[in-house]
């Protein structure tokens, strides 16, 4: 299954190693899920995950967070965003995630924030699921 992991879900995984988001990251790292990623999205991962409030909440060092992102990057399928469908959502960062999903032919976007993606993703036949919903529907 080809997925795009929204930054919100990555942050959730970093903050709690026992939650659904963390399990999705483990599945990605274990080769059980195909993560679609482009340069802009991985830059956003770093920008947000390395903020002091997220480092403090996750109780991880910058190096530990960077190691997780590098591991994710190393197994991800790179996506070239050839076509940008703009604007699709009120938030340009959400459009960036949608661009990767559309151009990479994702089956799903995994996010903590369904509201911002659902309408636009539906147009392109891409499921939008919370980490918990994704696991319940796809990895019982």
N, CA, C and O atoms as a GROMACS GRO file, in nm:
protein
  560
    1UNK      N    1   0.084  -0.118   0.000
    1UNK     CA    2   0.000   0.000   0.000
    1UNK      C    3   0.089   0.124   0.000
    1UNK      O    4   0.186   0.131   0.076
    2UNK      N    5   0.056   0.218  -0.083
    2UNK     CA    6   0.133   0.343  -0.099
    2UNK      C    7   0.066   0.453  -0.017
    2UNK      O    8  -0.050   0.486  -0.038
    3UNK      N    9   0.141   0.510   0.077
    3UNK     CA   10   0.085   0.614   0.162
    3UNK      C   11   0.173   0.739   0.164
    3UNK      O   12   0.293   0.734   0.134
    4UNK      N   13   0.111   0.848   0.200
    4UNK     CA   14   0.183   0.971   0.235
    4UNK      C   15   0.154   0.995   0.382
    4UNK      O   16   0.038   0.996   0.424
    5UNK      N   17   0.259   1.014   0.457
    5UNK     CA   18   0.247   1.040   0.600
    5UNK      C   19   0.252   1.190   0.621
    5UNK      O   20   0.356   1.253   0.598
    6UNK      N   21   0.142   1.247   0.666
    6UNK     CA   22   0.138   1.390   0.695
    6UNK      C   23   0.229   1.419   0.814
    6UNK      O   24   0.251   1.334   0.900
    7UNK      N   25   0.280   1.540   0.817
    7UNK     CA   26   0.370   1.580   0.925
    7UNK      C   27   0.306   1.562   1.062
    7UNK      O   28   0.374   1.526   1.158
    8UNK      N   29   0.177   1.587   1.072
    8UNK     CA   30   0.108   1.573   1.202
    8UNK      C   31   0.120   1.430   1.255
    8UNK      O   32   0.136   1.410   1.375
    9UNK      N   33   0.112   1.333   1.166
    9UNK     CA   34   0.123   1.192   1.208
    9UNK      C   35   0.267   1.158   1.247
    9UNK      O   36   0.289   1.081   1.341
   10UNK      N   37   0.364   1.215   1.176
   10UNK     CA   38   0.504   1.192   1.214
   10UNK      C   39   0.532   1.249   1.353
   10UNK      O   40   0.596   1.184   1.435
   11UNK      N   41   0.483   1.370   1.378
   11UNK     CA   42   0.504   1.431   1.510
   11UNK      C   43   0.439   1.346   1.618
   11UNK      O   44   0.497   1.327   1.725
   12UNK      N   45   0.322   1.295   1.591
   12UNK     CA   46   0.253   1.207   1.686
   12UNK      C   47   0.338   1.082   1.713
   12UNK      O   48   0.347   1.038   1.828
   13UNK      N   49   0.399   1.027   1.610
   13UNK     CA   50   0.484   0.909   1.626
   13UNK      C   51   0.606   0.940   1.711
   13UNK      O   52   0.646   0.859   1.795
   14UNK      N   53   0.664   1.055   1.691
   14UNK     CA   54   0.782   1.094   1.768
   14UNK      C   55   0.748   1.119   1.914
   14UNK      O   56   0.830   1.094   2.003
   15UNK      N   57   0.629   1.168   1.940
   15UNK     CA   58   0.588   1.200   2.077
   15UNK      C   59   0.546   1.078   2.156
   15UNK      O   60   0.556   1.078   2.279
   16UNK      N   61   0.498   0.973   2.088
   16UNK     CA   62   0.453   0.854   2.159
   16UNK      C   63   0.493   0.729   2.081
   16UNK      O   64   0.439   0.703   1.974
   17UNK      N   65   0.585   0.653   2.135
   17UNK     CA   66   0.631   0.533   2.066
   17UNK      C   67   0.531   0.418   2.075
   17UNK      O   68   0.552   0.313   2.013
   18UNK      N   69   0.425   0.434   2.151
   18UNK     CA   70   0.328   0.326   2.166
   18UNK      C   71   0.198   0.350   2.090
   18UNK      O   72   0.108   0.266   2.095
   19UNK      N   73   0.186   0.462   2.020
   19UNK     CA   74   0.062   0.495   1.952
   19UNK      C   75   0.054   0.440   1.810
   19UNK      O   76   0.148   0.379   1.760
   20UNK      N   77  -0.059   0.464   1.748
   20UNK     CA   78  -0.085   0.418   1.611
   20UNK      C   79   0.012   0.481   1.512
   20UNK      O   80   0.057   0.413   1.419
   21UNK      N   81   0.044   0.608   1.529
   21UNK     CA   82   0.138   0.674   1.438
   21UNK      C   83   0.274   0.607   1.442
   21UNK      O   84   0.336   0.586   1.338
   22UNK      N   85   0.320   0.574   1.561
   22UNK     CA   86   0.450   0.507   1.575
   22UNK      C   87   0.447   0.370   1.510
   22UNK      O   88   0.547   0.327   1.451
   23UNK      N   89   0.336   0.301   1.519
   23UNK     CA   90   0.324   0.170   1.454
   23UNK      C   91   0.332   0.185   1.303
   23UNK      O   92   0.392   0.101   1.236
   24UNK      N   93   0.274   0.289   1.249
   24UNK     CA   94   0.283   0.312   1.105
   24UNK      C   95   0.427   0.340   1.065
   24UNK      O   96   0.473   0.290   0.962
   25UNK      N   97   0.499   0.418   1.144
   25UNK     CA   98   0.640   0.442   1.114
   25UNK      C   99   0.718   0.311   1.119
   25UNK      O  100   0.804   0.287   1.033
   26UNK      N  101   0.689   0.226   1.216
   26UNK     CA  102   0.755   0.095   1.222
   26UNK      C  103   0.725   0.011   1.098
   26UNK      O  104   0.813  -0.057   1.045
   27UNK      N  105   0.601   0.015   1.051
   27UNK     CA  106   0.563  -0.060   0.931
   27UNK      C  107   0.637  -0.006   0.808
   27UNK      O  108   0.678  -0.083   0.720
   28UNK      N  109   0.652   0.125   0.802
   28UNK     CA  110   0.727   0.186   0.692
   28UNK      C  111   0.873   0.140   0.697
   28UNK      O  112   0.928   0.096   0.596
   29UNK      N  113   0.934   0.151   0.814
   29UNK     CA  114   1.074   0.114   0.828
   29UNK      C  115   1.097  -0.035   0.806
   29UNK      O  116   1.205  -0.076   0.762
   30UNK      N  117   0.996  -0.115   0.835
   30UNK     CA  118   1.005  -0.259   0.815
   30UNK      C  119   0.970  -0.304   0.674
   30UNK      O  120   0.971  -0.423   0.644
   31UNK      N  121   0.940  -0.209   0.586
   31UNK     CA  122   0.909  -0.241   0.448
   31UNK      C  123   0.770  -0.295   0.423
   31UNK      O  124   0.742  -0.348   0.316
   32UNK      N  125   0.682  -0.282   0.521
   32UNK     CA  126   0.546  -0.332   0.507
   32UNK      C  127   0.452  -0.230   0.443
   32UNK      O  128   0.345  -0.266   0.394
   33UNK      N  129   0.491  -0.102   0.444
   33UNK     CA  130   0.416   0.005   0.380
   33UNK      C  131   0.512   0.084   0.293
   33UNK      O  132   0.628   0.104   0.330
   34UNK      N  133   0.464   0.130   0.179
   34UNK     CA  134   0.546   0.213   0.092
   34UNK      C  135   0.514   0.359   0.119
   34UNK      O  136   0.402   0.405   0.096
   35UNK      N  137   0.613   0.430   0.168
   35UNK     CA  138   0.598   0.573   0.196
   35UNK      C  139   0.640   0.652   0.074
   35UNK      O  140   0.748   0.632   0.020
   36UNK      N  141   0.554   0.742   0.031
   36UNK     CA  142   0.584   0.835  -0.078
   36UNK      C  143   0.632   0.966  -0.018
   36UNK      O  144   0.573   1.016   0.078
   37UNK      N  145   0.739   1.021  -0.075
   37UNK     CA  146   0.801   1.139  -0.015
   37UNK      C  147   0.870   1.221  -0.123
   37UNK      O  148   0.927   1.167  -0.217
   38UNK      N  149   0.863   1.353  -0.108
   38UNK     CA  150   0.944   1.439  -0.194
   38UNK      C  151   1.030   1.528  -0.105
   38UNK      O  152   1.015   1.529   0.018
   39UNK      N  153   1.118   1.602  -0.167
   39UNK     CA  154   1.214   1.685  -0.093
   39UNK      C  155   1.144   1.788  -0.004
   39UNK      O  156   1.183   1.806   0.111
   40UNK      N  157   1.042   1.854  -0.057
   40UNK     CA  158   0.973   1.956   0.022
   40UNK      C  159   0.908   1.897   0.147
   40UNK      O  160   0.913   1.958   0.254
   41UNK      N  161   0.848   1.781   0.134
   41UNK     CA  162   0.781   1.720   0.248
   41UNK      C  163   0.881   1.676   0.355
   41UNK      O  164   0.855   1.695   0.474
   42UNK      N  165   0.993   1.619   0.315
   42UNK     CA  166   1.092   1.579   0.415
   42UNK      C  167   1.153   1.703   0.481
   42UNK      O  168   1.189   1.698   0.599
   43UNK      N  169   1.165   1.813   0.408
   43UNK     CA  170   1.211   1.938   0.470
   43UNK      C  171   1.111   1.988   0.573
   43UNK      O  172   1.150   2.039   0.678
   44UNK      N  173   0.982   1.972   0.544
   44UNK     CA  174   0.881   2.011   0.642
   44UNK      C  175   0.887   1.920   0.764
   44UNK      O  176   0.875   1.968   0.877
   45UNK      N  177   0.907   1.790   0.744
   45UNK     CA  178   0.924   1.698   0.857
   45UNK      C  179   1.032   1.752   0.951
   45UNK      O  180   1.011   1.763   1.071
   46UNK      N  181   1.147   1.786   0.893
   46UNK     CA  182   1.259   1.834   0.975
   46UNK      C  183   1.225   1.966   1.042
   46UNK      O  184   1.248   1.983   1.162
   47UNK      N  185   1.171   2.058   0.965
   47UNK     CA  186   1.140   2.190   1.020
   47UNK      C  187   1.049   2.180   1.142
   47UNK      O  188   1.074   2.245   1.243
   48UNK      N  189   0.946   2.100   1.132
   48UNK     CA  190   0.849   2.089   1.241
   48UNK      C  191   0.902   1.999   1.354
   48UNK      O  192   0.894   2.036   1.471
   49UNK      N  193   0.955   1.883   1.319
   49UNK     CA  194   0.997   1.787   1.422
   49UNK      C  195   1.113   1.838   1.507
   49UNK      O  196   1.126   1.799   1.623
   50UNK      N  197   1.196   1.925   1.452
   50UNK     CA  198   1.312   1.975   1.526
   50UNK      C  199   1.283   2.103   1.605
   50UNK      O  200   1.375   2.162   1.662
   51UNK      N  201   1.159   2.145   1.607
   51UNK     CA  202   1.121   2.260   1.691
   51UNK      C  203   1.133   2.221   1.838
   51UNK      O  204   1.106   2.108   1.876
   52UNK      N  205   1.174   2.317   1.917
   52UNK     CA  206   1.202   2.288   2.058
   52UNK      C  207   1.082   2.228   2.131
   52UNK      O  208   1.099   2.139   2.214
   53UNK      N  209   0.961   2.275   2.102
   53UNK     CA  210   0.844   2.222   2.173
   53UNK      C  211   0.820   2.074   2.141
   53UNK      O  212   0.774   1.999   2.227
   54UNK      N  213   0.851   2.032   2.019
   54UNK     CA  214   0.833   1.892   1.982
   54UNK      C  215   0.946   1.805   2.037
   54UNK      O  216   0.923   1.691   2.078
   55UNK      N  217   1.066   1.858   2.038
   55UNK     CA  218   1.178   1.784   2.098
   55UNK      C  219   1.152   1.762   2.246
   55UNK      O  220   1.174   1.652   2.298
   56UNK      N  221   1.106   1.866   2.313
   56UNK     CA  222   1.077   1.855   2.457
   56UNK      C  223   0.965   1.755   2.482
   56UNK      O  224   0.976   1.670   2.572
   57UNK      N  225   0.857   1.764   2.404
   57UNK     CA  226   0.743   1.674   2.424
   57UNK      C  227   0.780   1.528   2.394
   57UNK      O  228   0.729   1.437   2.458
   58UNK      N  229   0.867   1.507   2.297
   58UNK     CA  230   0.905   1.371   2.261
   58UNK      C  231   1.014   1.314   2.350
   58UNK      O  232   1.039   1.193   2.350
   59UNK      N  233   1.079   1.402   2.424
   59UNK     CA  234   1.193   1.364   2.510
   59UNK      C  235   1.303   1.298   2.426
   59UNK      O  236   1.367   1.202   2.470
   60UNK      N  237   1.323   1.351   2.306
   60UNK     CA  238   1.427   1.302   2.216
   60UNK      C  239   1.523   1.417   2.184
   60UNK      O  240   1.485   1.534   2.188
   61UNK      N  241   1.645   1.382   2.154
   61UNK     CA  242   1.743   1.483   2.114
   61UNK      C  243   1.726   1.514   1.965
   61UNK      O  244   1.658   1.441   1.893
   62UNK      N  245   1.788   1.622   1.922
   62UNK     CA  246   1.787   1.657   1.780
   62UNK      C  247   1.844   1.542   1.697
   62UNK      O  248   1.790   1.507   1.592
   63UNK      N  249   1.952   1.484   1.745
   63UNK     CA  250   2.016   1.374   1.673
   63UNK      C  251   1.924   1.252   1.661
   63UNK      O  252   1.921   1.187   1.557
   64UNK      N  253   1.851   1.222   1.766
   64UNK     CA  254   1.759   1.108   1.763
   64UNK      C  255   1.645   1.132   1.663
   64UNK      O  256   1.609   1.042   1.587
   65UNK      N  257   1.590   1.252   1.664
   65UNK     CA  258   1.482   1.286   1.570
   65UNK      C  259   1.536   1.284   1.427
   65UNK      O  260   1.471   1.232   1.336
   66UNK      N  261   1.652   1.341   1.408
   66UNK     CA  262   1.713   1.342   1.275
   66UNK      C  263   1.738   1.199   1.227
   66UNK      O  264   1.719   1.170   1.109
   67UNK      N  265   1.779   1.110   1.315
   67UNK     CA  266   1.802   0.970   1.278
   67UNK      C  267   1.673   0.903   1.232
   67UNK      O  268   1.674   0.825   1.137
   68UNK      N  269   1.563   0.932   1.299
   68UNK     CA  270   1.433   0.875   1.258
   68UNK      C  271   1.397   0.926   1.119
   68UNK      O  272   1.356   0.848   1.033
   69UNK      N  273   1.411   1.056   1.098
   69UNK     CA  274   1.376   1.114   0.967
   69UNK      C  275   1.467   1.057   0.857
   69UNK      O  276   1.420   1.026   0.748
   70UNK      N  277   1.595   1.044   0.886
   70UNK     CA  278   1.688   0.987   0.787
   70UNK      C  279   1.651   0.842   0.755
   70UNK      O  280   1.660   0.800   0.640
   71UNK      N  281   1.610   0.767   0.855
   71UNK     CA  282   1.570   0.628   0.833
   71UNK      C  283   1.446   0.622   0.744
   71UNK      O  284   1.438   0.540   0.652
   72UNK      N  285   1.351   0.708   0.771
   72UNK     CA  286   1.229   0.715   0.690
   72UNK      C  287   1.265   0.752   0.546
   72UNK      O  288   1.217   0.691   0.451
   73UNK      N  289   1.349   0.852   0.534
   73UNK     CA  290   1.393   0.897   0.402
   73UNK      C  291   1.461   0.785   0.323
   73UNK      O  292   1.441   0.773   0.202
   74UNK      N  293   1.539   0.704   0.392
   74UNK     CA  294   1.617   0.600   0.323
   74UNK      C  295   1.530   0.490   0.264
   74UNK      O  296   1.572   0.424   0.169
   75UNK      N  297   1.411   0.470   0.318
   75UNK     CA  298   1.323   0.364   0.265
   75UNK      C  299   1.208   0.418   0.181
   75UNK      O  300   1.136   0.340   0.119
   76UNK      N  301   1.191   0.549   0.179
   76UNK     CA  302   1.078   0.609   0.107
   76UNK      C  303   1.097   0.601  -0.044
   76UNK      O  304   1.209   0.595  -0.095
   77UNK      N  305   0.986   0.600  -0.113
   77UNK     CA  306   0.985   0.608  -0.259
   77UNK      C  307   0.978   0.755  -0.296
   77UNK      O  308   0.883   0.824  -0.261
   78UNK      N  309   1.080   0.804  -0.368
   78UNK     CA  310   1.078   0.946  -0.406
   78UNK      C  311   0.969   0.974  -0.509
   78UNK      O  312   0.944   0.895  -0.600
   79UNK      N  313   0.907   1.088  -0.492
   79UNK     CA  314   0.802   1.130  -0.586
   79UNK      C  315   0.844   1.262  -0.649
   79UNK      O  316   0.881   1.357  -0.580
   80UNK      N  317   0.838   1.265  -0.780
   80UNK     CA  318   0.860   1.390  -0.852
   80UNK      C  319   0.723   1.454  -0.873
   80UNK      O  320   0.636   1.396  -0.936
   81UNK      N  321   0.706   1.573  -0.820
   81UNK     CA  322   0.578   1.643  -0.832
   81UNK      C  323   0.580   1.719  -0.965
   81UNK      O  324   0.629   1.831  -0.974
   82UNK      N  325   0.524   1.654  -1.067
   82UNK     CA  326   0.522   1.711  -1.201
   82UNK      C  327   0.405   1.807  -1.220
   82UNK      O  328   0.415   1.906  -1.293
   83UNK      N  329   0.294   1.776  -1.154
   83UNK     CA  330   0.173   1.857  -1.168
   83UNK      C  331   0.127   1.902  -1.031
   83UNK      O  332   0.112   1.821  -0.940
   84UNK      N  333   0.107   2.030  -1.018
   84UNK     CA  334   0.056   2.086  -0.892
   84UNK      C  335  -0.088   2.132  -0.914
   84UNK      O  336  -0.116   2.213  -1.002
   85UNK      N  337  -0.175   2.081  -0.833
   85UNK     CA  338  -0.316   2.119  -0.839
   85UNK      C  339  -0.338   2.219  -0.726
   85UNK      O  340  -0.360   2.180  -0.612
   86UNK      N  341  -0.333   2.345  -0.757
   86UNK     CA  342  -0.341   2.448  -0.652
   86UNK      C  343  -0.454   2.544  -0.680
   86UNK      O  344  -0.488   2.566  -0.796
   87UNK      N  345  -0.512   2.602  -0.580
   87UNK     CA  346  -0.511   2.555  -0.440
   87UNK      C  347  -0.614   2.446  -0.420
   87UNK      O  348  -0.722   2.449  -0.480
   88UNK      N  349  -0.580   2.351  -0.338
   88UNK     CA  350  -0.673   2.244  -0.302
   88UNK      C  351  -0.724   2.257  -0.160
   88UNK      O  352  -0.832   2.208  -0.126
   89UNK      N  353  -0.645   2.323  -0.076
   89UNK     CA  354  -0.684   2.339   0.064
   89UNK      C  355  -0.645   2.480   0.109
   89UNK      O  356  -0.570   2.548   0.040
   90UNK      N  357  -0.696   2.522   0.224
   90UNK     CA  358  -0.662   2.656   0.273
   90UNK      C  359  -0.516   2.670   0.317
   90UNK      O  360  -0.467   2.782   0.332
   91UNK      N  361  -0.447   2.558   0.338
   91UNK     CA  362  -0.310   2.559   0.389
   91UNK      C  363  -0.214   2.509   0.280
   91UNK      O  364  -0.229   2.397   0.231
   92UNK      N  365  -0.115   2.591   0.244
   92UNK     CA  366  -0.020   2.553   0.140
   92UNK      C  367   0.057   2.426   0.176
   92UNK      O  368   0.092   2.348   0.088
   93UNK      N  369   0.083   2.404   0.305
   93UNK     CA  370   0.152   2.282   0.347
   93UNK      C  371   0.067   2.158   0.320
   93UNK      O  372   0.119   2.052   0.288
   94UNK      N  373  -0.064   2.173   0.334
   94UNK     CA  374  -0.154   2.062   0.302
   94UNK      C  375  -0.154   2.035   0.151
   94UNK      O  376  -0.160   1.920   0.108
   95UNK      N  377  -0.149   2.142   0.070
   95UNK     CA  378  -0.139   2.125  -0.074
   95UNK      C  379  -0.013   2.048  -0.112
   95UNK      O  380  -0.014   1.966  -0.204
   96UNK      N  381   0.095   2.073  -0.040
   96UNK     CA  382   0.221   2.003  -0.066
   96UNK      C  383   0.204   1.853  -0.042
   96UNK      O  384   0.253   1.772  -0.121
   97UNK      N  385   0.138   1.815   0.065
   97UNK     CA  386   0.112   1.674   0.095
   97UNK      C  387   0.022   1.614  -0.013
   97UNK      O  388   0.046   1.502  -0.060
   98UNK      N  389  -0.080   1.687  -0.052
   98UNK     CA  390  -0.170   1.641  -0.157
   98UNK      C  391  -0.096   1.624  -0.290
   98UNK      O  392  -0.121   1.528  -0.363
   99UNK      N  393  -0.005   1.715  -0.322
   99UNK     CA  394   0.074   1.704  -0.445
   99UNK      C  395   0.152   1.572  -0.448
   99UNK      O  396   0.155   1.504  -0.550
  100UNK      N  397   0.214   1.537  -0.336
  100UNK     CA  398   0.290   1.412  -0.329
  100UNK      C  399   0.195   1.293  -0.346
  100UNK      O  400   0.225   1.198  -0.419
  101UNK      N  401   0.081   1.298  -0.278
  101UNK     CA  402  -0.016   1.188  -0.287
  101UNK      C  403  -0.070   1.172  -0.429
  101UNK      O  404  -0.081   1.059  -0.478
  102UNK      N  405  -0.104   1.280  -0.493
  102UNK     CA  406  -0.161   1.275  -0.628
  102UNK      C  407  -0.055   1.228  -0.729
  102UNK      O  408  -0.081   1.135  -0.806
  103UNK      N  409   0.061   1.289  -0.727
  103UNK     CA  410   0.166   1.255  -0.824
  103UNK      C  411   0.225   1.116  -0.798
  103UNK      O  412   0.271   1.051  -0.891
  104UNK      N  413   0.223   1.072  -0.673
  104UNK     CA  414   0.275   0.940  -0.639
  104UNK      C  415   0.172   0.830  -0.646
  104UNK      O  416   0.202   0.714  -0.621
  105UNK      N  417   0.050   0.867  -0.680
  105UNK     CA  418  -0.061   0.772  -0.688
  105UNK      C  419  -0.081   0.696  -0.557
  105UNK      O  420  -0.088   0.574  -0.554
  106UNK      N  421  -0.088   0.774  -0.449
  106UNK     CA  422  -0.105   0.716  -0.316
  106UNK      C  423  -0.242   0.652  -0.300
  106UNK      O  424  -0.341   0.694  -0.360
  107UNK      N  425  -0.243   0.549  -0.219
  107UNK     CA  426  -0.371   0.488  -0.180
  107UNK      C  427  -0.434   0.567  -0.066
  107UNK      O  428  -0.556   0.574  -0.055
  108UNK      N  429  -0.348   0.626   0.019
  108UNK     CA  430  -0.401   0.695   0.137
  108UNK      C  431  -0.304   0.803   0.185
  108UNK      O  432  -0.183   0.796   0.166
  109UNK      N  433  -0.363   0.903   0.248
  109UNK     CA  434  -0.290   1.002   0.327
  109UNK      C  435  -0.321   0.969   0.471
  109UNK      O  436  -0.437   0.960   0.510
  110UNK      N  437  -0.217   0.951   0.552
  110UNK     CA  438  -0.234   0.923   0.694
  110UNK      C  439  -0.203   1.051   0.768
  110UNK      O  440  -0.093   1.105   0.760
  111UNK      N  441  -0.303   1.100   0.842
  111UNK     CA  442  -0.293   1.230   0.907
  111UNK      C  443  -0.372   1.232   1.036
  111UNK      O  444  -0.465   1.153   1.055
  112UNK      N  445  -0.336   1.322   1.124
  112UNK     CA  446  -0.413   1.345   1.246
  112UNK      C  447  -0.526   1.443   1.217
  112UNK      O  448  -0.620   1.456   1.296
  113UNK      N  449  -0.518   1.513   1.104
  113UNK     CA  450  -0.613   1.619   1.071
  113UNK      C  451  -0.692   1.584   0.945
  113UNK      O  452  -0.655   1.625   0.835
  114UNK      N  453  -0.798   1.509   0.960
  114UNK     CA  454  -0.880   1.466   0.847
  114UNK      C  455  -0.945   1.582   0.772
  114UNK      O  456  -0.951   1.583   0.650
  115UNK      N  457  -0.991   1.677   0.846
  115UNK     CA  458  -1.070   1.787   0.790
  115UNK      C  459  -0.998   1.859   0.676
  115UNK      O  460  -1.061   1.893   0.576
  116UNK      N  461  -0.868   1.883   0.690
  116UNK     CA  462  -0.797   1.962   0.591
  116UNK      C  463  -0.771   1.889   0.460
  116UNK      O  464  -0.741   1.953   0.359
  117UNK      N  465  -0.782   1.758   0.459
  117UNK     CA  466  -0.748   1.681   0.340
  117UNK      C  467  -0.866   1.614   0.272
  117UNK      O  468  -0.862   1.592   0.150
  118UNK      N  469  -0.969   1.580   0.344
  118UNK     CA  470  -1.074   1.492   0.295
  118UNK      C  471  -1.138   1.536   0.164
  118UNK      O  472  -1.149   1.456   0.071
  119UNK      N  473  -1.179   1.660   0.155
  119UNK     CA  474  -1.252   1.707   0.036
  119UNK      C  475  -1.164   1.698  -0.089
  119UNK      O  476  -1.207   1.643  -0.191
  120UNK      N  477  -1.043   1.750  -0.082
  120UNK     CA  478  -0.954   1.749  -0.198
  120UNK      C  479  -0.910   1.608  -0.235
  120UNK      O  480  -0.908   1.574  -0.354
  121UNK      N  481  -0.876   1.527  -0.138
  121UNK     CA  482  -0.828   1.391  -0.166
  121UNK      C  483  -0.937   1.307  -0.231
  121UNK      O  484  -0.908   1.223  -0.316
  122UNK      N  485  -1.060   1.329  -0.190
  122UNK     CA  486  -1.172   1.252  -0.245
  122UNK      C  487  -1.182   1.272  -0.397
  122UNK      O  488  -1.215   1.178  -0.470
  123UNK      N  489  -1.154   1.392  -0.444
  123UNK     CA  490  -1.159   1.421  -0.588
  123UNK      C  491  -1.065   1.329  -0.665
  123UNK      O  492  -1.095   1.289  -0.778
  124UNK      N  493  -0.952   1.294  -0.603
  124UNK     CA  494  -0.850   1.212  -0.669
  124UNK      C  495  -0.855   1.065  -0.626
  124UNK      O  496  -0.767   0.987  -0.662
  125UNK      N  497  -0.957   1.028  -0.549
  125UNK     CA  498  -0.973   0.889  -0.507
  125UNK      C  499  -0.871   0.841  -0.406
  125UNK      O  500  -0.837   0.723  -0.402
  126UNK      N  501  -0.823   0.934  -0.323
  126UNK     CA  502  -0.724   0.901  -0.221
  126UNK      C  503  -0.793   0.900  -0.085
  126UNK      O  504  -0.858   0.997  -0.047
  127UNK      N  505  -0.778   0.791  -0.013
  127UNK     CA  506  -0.836   0.781   0.121
  127UNK      C  507  -0.759   0.873   0.216
  127UNK      O  508  -0.639   0.892   0.201
  128UNK      N  509  -0.829   0.929   0.312
  128UNK     CA  510  -0.767   1.010   0.417
  128UNK      C  511  -0.808   0.948   0.549
  128UNK      O  512  -0.926   0.943   0.584
  129UNK      N  513  -0.706   0.900   0.623
  129UNK     CA  514  -0.733   0.824   0.744
  129UNK      C  515  -0.643   0.870   0.858
  129UNK      O  516  -0.528   0.910   0.837
  130UNK      N  517  -0.696   0.864   0.978
  130UNK     CA  518  -0.611   0.883   1.094
  130UNK      C  519  -0.522   0.760   1.106
  130UNK      O  520  -0.554   0.656   1.047
  131UNK      N  521  -0.412   0.768   1.180
  131UNK     CA  522  -0.328   0.650   1.198
  131UNK      C  523  -0.407   0.530   1.253
  131UNK      O  524  -0.391   0.418   1.206
  132UNK      N  525  -0.490   0.555   1.350
  132UNK     CA  526  -0.570   0.446   1.410
  132UNK      C  527  -0.665   0.384   1.307
  132UNK      O  528  -0.674   0.262   1.296
  133UNK      N  529  -0.735   0.471   1.232
  133UNK     CA  530  -0.827   0.422   1.129
  133UNK      C  531  -0.751   0.339   1.025
  133UNK      O  532  -0.798   0.234   0.982
  134UNK      N  533  -0.634   0.387   0.986
  134UNK     CA  534  -0.554   0.316   0.887
  134UNK      C  535  -0.519   0.177   0.935
  134UNK      O  536  -0.535   0.080   0.862
  135UNK      N  537  -0.471   0.167   1.059
  135UNK     CA  538  -0.434   0.036   1.113
  135UNK      C  539  -0.553  -0.056   1.123
  135UNK      O  540  -0.542  -0.175   1.091
  136UNK      N  541  -0.666  -0.005   1.168
  136UNK     CA  542  -0.786  -0.088   1.180
  136UNK      C  543  -0.832  -0.140   1.046
  136UNK      O  544  -0.876  -0.254   1.035
  137UNK      N  545  -0.823  -0.056   0.943
  137UNK     CA  546  -0.871  -0.095   0.810
  137UNK      C  547  -0.772  -0.178   0.732
  137UNK      O  548  -0.813  -0.254   0.643
  138UNK      N  549  -0.643  -0.168   0.761
  138UNK     CA  550  -0.544  -0.227   0.673
  138UNK      C  551  -0.448  -0.327   0.737
  138UNK      O  552  -0.380  -0.400   0.666
  139UNK      N  553  -0.442  -0.330   0.869
  139UNK     CA  554  -0.344  -0.420   0.933
  139UNK      C  555  -0.403  -0.485   1.057
  139UNK      O  556  -0.351  -0.470   1.167
  140UNK      N  557  -0.508  -0.556   1.038
  140UNK     CA  558  -0.574  -0.621   1.152
  140UNK      C  559  -0.495  -0.740   1.200
  140UNK      O  560  -0.535  -0.806   1.296
   0.00000   0.00000   0.00000
